[in-house]
Amino acid sequence: MTFPGEEKSQADLVEALADGTGRDARSIAAGRPEVTQLIASWIREAAHAGNWTRVDKFANLAAPLRAPGVGGALQEILDSDAVGFNKEDLVEILG
């Protein structure tokens, strides 16, 4: 899914905007309010692809936004047999 008039996917654009810490979450969500509703699915997609850098970046972005579904997406990753992700970071984000 892309934003109107843009070639990159929404997830790619938001990933490029995010600094990976979550400090910029509110400003990104203000400019692209649909992020809050989409980010859990982006986390799941990145996890299925084994893109743990992207999972971490989106999880940190989602945490201060209290985006719906993110807790479930992170729990799915933690409960899976996946390797390569930063378990401690995901547990910390879950609280």
C-alpha positions in Angstrom: 0.0 0.0 0.0 1.4 3.4 -0.9 0.5 6.9 0.0 -1.3 8.8 -2.8 1.2 10.2 -5.3 4.2 8.3 -3.8 6.0 5.3 -5.2 7.3 3.8 -2.0 5.1 1.8 0.3 3.8 3.4 3.5 5.9 1.1 5.6 9.1 2.0 3.6 8.4 5.7 4.0 7.7 5.5 7.7 10.8 3.3 8.2 12.9 6.0 6.5 11.4 8.7 8.8 11.8 6.7 12.1 15.1 7.1 14.0 14.6 3.7 15.7 14.2 5.0 19.2 10.6 6.0 19.2 11.4 9.6 20.2 10.0 10.7 16.9 6.8 8.7 17.1 4.4 11.5 17.8 5.7 13.7 15.0 5.5 10.8 12.5 2.0 9.9 13.6 0.9 13.6 13.4 2.1 13.7 9.7 0.8 10.2 8.9 -2.0 9.4 11.3 -2.8 6.0 9.7 0.5 4.7 11.0 -1.1 3.9 14.3 -3.6 1.6 12.7 -1.1 -0.1 10.3 2.1 -0.6 12.3 1.1 -3.9 13.9 0.7 -5.4 10.5 4.0 -4.0 9.4 5.7 -5.6 12.4 4.1 -9.0 11.5 5.2 -8.6 7.8 8.8 -7.7 8.8 8.9 -10.6 11.3 7.7 -13.1 8.7 10.4 -11.8 6.3 13.0 -12.1 9.1 13.7 -8.4 8.9 14.5 -7.9 12.5 16.0 -4.5 12.1 12.7 -3.3 10.7 10.7 -5.1 13.5 12.8 -3.4 16.1 12.4 0.0 14.4 8.6 -0.3 14.1 8.2 -1.7 17.6 10.1 1.2 19.1 8.0 3.6 17.0 4.7 1.9 18.0 5.5 1.8 21.8 4.8 5.5 22.6 1.8 5.5 20.3 0.1 2.6 22.1 -0.9 1.4 18.7 -3.6 -1.3 18.7 -2.4 -4.9 18.0 1.3 -4.2 18.7 1.4 -6.2 21.9 -0.1 -9.2 20.2 2.3 -8.9 17.3 5.3 -8.7 19.6 4.0 -11.6 21.7 3.7 -13.7 18.6 7.3 -13.1 17.8 8.4 -13.9 21.3 6.3 -17.1 21.3 7.7 -18.2 17.9 10.8 -20.3 17.1 12.3 -17.3 15.3 15.9 -16.5 15.8 17.8 -13.3 15.2 15.6 -10.7 17.0 16.4 -8.8 20.1 14.3 -10.6 22.7 15.2 -8.2 25.5 14.1 -5.1 23.5 10.7 -6.7 22.6 10.1 -7.7 26.2 10.9 -4.2 27.4 8.5 -2.7 24.9 5.8 -5.0 26.0 6.4 -3.8 29.6 
